[in-house]
Structures are given as C-alpha cells and as structure tokens.
Amino acid sequence: MIELKQILIVRTDLKMGKGKVAAQCCHASIEAYETTKKKNPEYTELWKEQGMPKVVLKVKDEIELMQIYEKLKKYNPVLIKDAGKTQVEPNTITCLGVGPAPSKYLDKITKNLKLL
C-alpha cells in the first residue's frame, strides 16, 4: 500500500506566535487538501483511511521556503499569504502545504528540514 502524508512548512523568521503558526498551518492544510482533492482525489480518500498523517517542518526564511516550493511543484504545493491583520504585513507568505502525496517522494525533498 502507498503511504501518504501531508507536509506543512513554516517560516521561522517571522517570529509568529504559536496561535498564529497554528492558524497558518490550518490554512495550509485545508488548501493543500482541497488542491489535492481536485487533482488526485484517490490520494485524499486513501489518506483519510490512513489517519491523515501530517508533518510540520520549518525553514529559516522566504527564500528557503520558495526553494522547497519549487522542488515540490509536481505535488501541487500551496503557498499561504496572510491578510496582515495581526502579526505580519499583508500578503506575507507564511507557510506552504503539500499533499496528501506519497511519503517517499515528499521525504526525498524535505528530508533535511527540521521539525517545528
């Protein structure tokens, strides 16, 4: 059986509070799920059956986030831009979400990132 997961990657240079990070990750998770559901619906159903595994990783800044984003393009990653009402400026890219997608492929791209 193919193992699937969703990966959320957060910028640490923004110094967002824990609640803000949680909210941004929720946005990324839902957006990534919706994107995958349109493009690979078979992944979303199997992922739900597998318990919807997720991993939250961190990057140091927007440059590193965008480098990972480019490498993940095949798996339809989504970028989350904040509205700027609380802790960051409007349209700041805070994180990305990708998947559900095959773990073995996502892991090859994200293996050097640390857990948040």
C-alpha positions in Angstrom: 0.0 0.0 0.0 1.2 3.5 -0.8 1.9 5.6 2.3 0.6 9.2 2.0 1.2 12.3 4.1 0.7 16.0 4.2 3.6 18.3 4.9 3.3 21.9 6.2 6.3 24.1 6.2 6.5 27.3 8.3 8.9 30.3 8.1 10.6 30.9 11.4 12.0 34.3 10.6 8.5 35.9 11.0 8.5 35.2 14.8 4.8 34.4 14.7 3.2 33.4 17.9 2.1 29.8 18.5 -1.5 30.5 17.8 -0.7 32.4 14.6 1.5 29.5 13.4 -1.3 27.0 14.2 -3.8 29.1 12.2 -1.4 29.4 9.2 -0.8 25.7 9.2 -4.6 25.1 9.3 -5.0 27.3 6.3 -2.2 25.4 4.5 -3.6 22.0 5.4 -7.1 22.8 4.1 -5.9 24.5 1.0 -3.4 21.6 0.2 -6.2 19.1 0.8 -8.6 20.9 -1.5 -6.0 21.2 -4.2 -5.1 17.5 -4.0 -8.8 16.5 -3.9 -9.2 18.2 -7.3 -6.1 16.9 -8.9 -5.6 13.5 -7.2 -8.9 12.5 -5.5 -7.7 9.0 -4.9 -5.0 10.3 -2.6 -7.4 12.2 -0.4 -9.6 9.1 0.3 -6.7 6.8 1.0 -5.0 9.5 3.2 -8.2 9.7 5.3 -8.2 5.9 5.7 -4.5 6.1 6.8 -5.4 8.6 9.6 -4.5 11.8 7.8 -0.8 11.9 8.7 0.8 15.3 8.8 4.3 16.6 9.5 5.1 20.3 10.3 8.6 21.4 9.4 10.4 24.7 9.5 12.5 26.9 7.2 14.6 29.9 8.1 13.1 32.4 5.6 11.1 33.0 2.5 14.0 32.2 0.2 14.3 28.7 1.6 10.5 28.2 1.6 10.4 29.2 -2.1 13.3 26.8 -2.9 11.4 23.9 -1.4 8.2 25.1 -3.1 9.8 24.9 -6.5 11.1 21.3 -5.8 7.6 20.3 -4.7 5.8 21.7 -7.8 5.0 18.3 -9.1 2.9 17.6 -6.0 0.8 20.8 -6.2 2.0 22.7 -3.1 0.1 25.8 -2.0 1.5 29.0 -0.5 -0.3 30.8 2.3 -0.3 34.6 2.3 -1.5 36.3 5.4 -4.2 39.0 5.4 -1.9 41.1 7.6 -4.5 41.9 10.3 -2.4 40.8 13.3 1.3 39.8 13.4 2.7 40.2 9.9 2.4 42.6 7.0 -0.4 42.0 4.4 0.4 39.4 1.7 3.3 37.9 3.7 4.0 34.3 2.7 3.9 32.5 6.0 4.0 28.8 5.0 3.2 26.2 2.5 1.2 23.0 2.4 1.6 20.0 0.2 -0.3 16.7 -0.1 -1.6 14.3 0.7 1.1 12.8 -1.6 3.3 9.8 -1.5 5.6 10.0 1.6 8.6 8.5 -0.2 8.6 11.4 -2.7 7.9 14.2 -0.3 10.6 12.8 2.1 13.3 13.0 -0.6 12.6 16.7 -1.0 12.1 17.6 2.7 14.4 15.2 4.5 16.9 17.9 5.6 14.3 20.1 7.2 13.8 20.1 10.9 10.5 19.5 12.7 8.8 22.7 14.0 
